[in-house]
Amino acid sequence: MSGTPLLLALDQGTSSSRAMVFTPNGELVASAQEEFPQSYPHEGWVEQDPNDIWASILSVAKKAIAKAEADGDKIVSIGITNQRETTILWDRKTGVPVYPAIVWQDRRTADECARLKADGAEVPLRRRTGLLLDPYFSATKVAWILDNVEGARTAAEAGKLAFGTVDSWLVWKLTGGHVHATDATNASRTNLLNLTTGEWDDEMLSLFRVPRALLPEVKDSAADFGNTDPNLFGRPIPIGGIAGDQQAAAIGQGCFDVGSAKSTYGTGCFLLVQAGNVPPTSDNALLSTVSYQLEGKRAYCLEGSIFIAGSGVKWLRDSLGLIQSADETEALAKSIPHTGGVYVVPAFTGLGAPHWAPEARGLIAGLTPGRGTAENVQGTQENGAEKTNDIIRGNS
């Protein structure tokens, strides 16, 4: 297989970074994965160090490239998929982040969202962006950083800072600071993109007090995102595509026909239904968002977002100590016929669709002396299925 052109996929997730190398036929030839830490400095806050995100991606990319190119084959292009909504601001001159990355699960701006909603902002926001007023999305996170980091707003208005979701941060770092760009799928998750025009919306920028000078260029999902700094991998490699993780999953599973859907379970669970070339509307608090954009033409989907899925299993392992590894959960759940009335709601960072309750917190109900590890494991797993059912019923 000497001389085969290869594609490098960088998957930057909420709890880990992964690199995978494929042949043009889709054969996996190399992969590497690393976890990186999250921090919870206050109740409802979730942060990551942008430099940890970058270091983990660079590490797995180098490992995967070394393995894939050992026999003379070459990476010819890079694609990026990423955790969405997570917000990073950095200095354009130094590349240094001005604050930790505020993760999509973070709830610190719940009061600001409630205030804007009380002022009547949600109706025009939903009409223009397809989203809701919720701390989940990037805009209030950006505003929080500008208002709480000394000198940040002044620097942003002077064009000295850059904002990006994780894809933009990675493109900036990969290109040595030469490219500040995002794709339409990630841009559509910020509360700042006009869903109809595909451009940054002046009314939303004004509402959230976000200077336009902060923003990346919005490109197609398949586009020229520049070349990597030759010092990183020994030569420049083109970056040819970006899609937010959930849209990338829908693309990868072939959801192109109207009505086709995917439901994937990672840190959270997200169900997307392909809607065609007109932004869909929902009477059941589902989101309208860009599924992909090619040659300037956008396709749209309806989305239901569940914030806790795999992270619930991580909670069982790391916080409760009920299991040693995620692999144990299947056998434990199958060891009992039912939970015996135990009900687990792992609403650690509020509830997403269709409830959108950022103030909600987790609970375990129905415990008795005879209910233990197996019931809590099964109850945690069932919660994901129940929330998925809520979304499906809301979409019907």
Secondary structure, 3 states (H helix, E strand, C coil): CCCCEEEEEEEECCCEEEEEEECCCCCEEEEEEEECCCECCCCCCCEECHHHHHHHHHHHHHHHHHHHCCCCCEEEEEEEEECCCCEEEEECCCCCECCCEECCCCCCCHHHHHHHHHCCCHHHHHHHHCCCCCCCCHHHHHHHHHHHCCCHHHHHHCCCEEEECHHHHHHHHHCCCCCCEEEHHHHCCCCCECCCCCCECHHHHHHHCCCHHHCCEEECCECCCCECCHHHHCCCCEEEEEEEHHHHHHHHCCCCCCCCEEEEECCCEEEEEEEECCCCCCCCCCEEEEEEEECCEEEEEEEEEECCCHHHHHHHHHCCCCCCCCCHHHHHHHCCCCCCCCEEECCCCCECCCCCECCCCCEEECCCCCCCHHHHHHHHHHHHHHHHHHHHHHHC
